[in-house]
Amino acid sequence: MGEKTYVNDTDLHREEVAVKDDKTVLEEVSAPDGGREAWIVIFGCFCGMFSIYGVNYSWGVFLRHYNQYVYVGKMTQLSWIGSICIALYFIIGPINEWVVQKLGYKKMLAIATILCPLALMLASISHEIWHLYLTQGVMFGIGASFVWFPCISAPQEWFSSRRGTAVGITMCGSGIGSLIFSNICQAVMLNLGYQWALRIIGFICFFFLILATLFVKQLPAQQHQAAGQSFSEMFERQKKLLKNAQFNIMLMIGFITTFGYLVPSFLLPSYANALKLNPWIGTNLSAIMSAINAVSKLVNGSLSDRVGRINGLFICTFLAGIMSLAIWTNAHNEATIWVFAVLYGFFGGGYLTLFPASLPQVAGYDNIAAANGLLYFSNTFGYLFGTPIASAIINRSSYLYAAVWGGLLMAVGGLFCLALRVKRAGWNPLVKV
């Protein structure tokens, strides 16, 4: 292993910038790292994540309802809808930098403001599973991709030494959104039917996406840097990133963990139903996981600015896997399921926050758009196939093996996080990295 360069945040907000052959140099950057304008951008990002992940994480409630009352016994086919949706969140990844240059964040978010609510409205008048594939799956997922990339890139651009906190607040929107959307969906389903549940969350989504469109914007310095770049220049930037060994480790982390991360979120409500527990327990499990998830993103984001984001990423990812292997596999009553929901929600929330927060350290501040595109495109396959594979495992055997499937993948991803941490800073656990 060659000589390592360690970076500590300073008042100058210095960043570690990756260059050719995986070596590093230090360069001063102009991230504001605070101020009224920067925090308004974070509020807009929060609203965007609130909208798209509130809908996505409430999918477990719809999945259970569809399987029990609408498309009875079609669990495997139905599970593909949520997987297609979340996978398409990252579909524009390879061309994200080009899309950002041509449209900018505001036009991207304006497109999403039309597509996402419309998808939910159309889903409410669907009568076949394939209708839901096209609306609640494909259409919403593509619309959400125009929310995800601006709202995850902006905090990385506007903050440096407090980036973990900024990304944590942004990602907190997903936890709070899930908490609110899941309970709204359950209440409306019981009183008005699932069609009205889709319509109501469509209106909520529309309102918060308008706020995101108004407030999220690209850092002017980043916008100026990207102006005038040709598609071939952007492609060359991506090729250089793929020669960065540390960035390739991050690609592997994203590829592996996304096969397992959403398994508890999507299937825990159905598991509670399989144990013959009260239907509200399934909904509240999702809600509690979402609430803990939201708190975790704030706590882990803030702590990571002090102890190191990649250090935190390793701890949270690995322990999320251990929680599935040690607790979910032994959860046969209400109390044990609650314990699992709390612990997995906490460590899973840390994983979701610190994964993007660590990216600029590895890829370099100047490569944020290109790196986000490549990194999250690698997540597409895991989010697409992970939950359907778990559903197929359940149909052939039991929830036990689905829990092992999800837990092992998260734990292995955690070991890759450890490899990234060791490559950057060696084995000394006291080094902030």
Secondary structure, DSSP 4 states (H G I P E B T S, - for coil): ----------TT-EEEEE-GGG-EEEEE-----SSHHHHHHHHHHHHHHHHHHHHHHTHHHHHHHIIIIISTT-HHHHHHHHHHHHHHTTTTGGGHHHHHHHHHHHHHHHHHHHHHHHHHHHHTT--SHHHHIIIIIIIHHHHHHHHHHHHHHHHHHH-STTHHHHHHHHHHHHHHHHHHHHHHHHHHHHHT-HHHHHHHHHHHHHHHHHHHHHH----HHHHHHHTT--HHHHHHHHHHHTT-HHHHHHHHHHHHHTTTTHHHHHHHHHHHHHTT--HHHHHHHHHHHHHHHHHHHHHHHHHHHHH-HHHHHHHHHHHHHHHHHHTGGG--SHHHHHHHHHHHHHHHHHHHHHHHHHHHHHH-GGGHHHHHHHHHHTTHHHHHHHHHHHHHHHHHS-HHHHHHHHHHHHHHHHHHHHHHHHHHHTT-TTS--
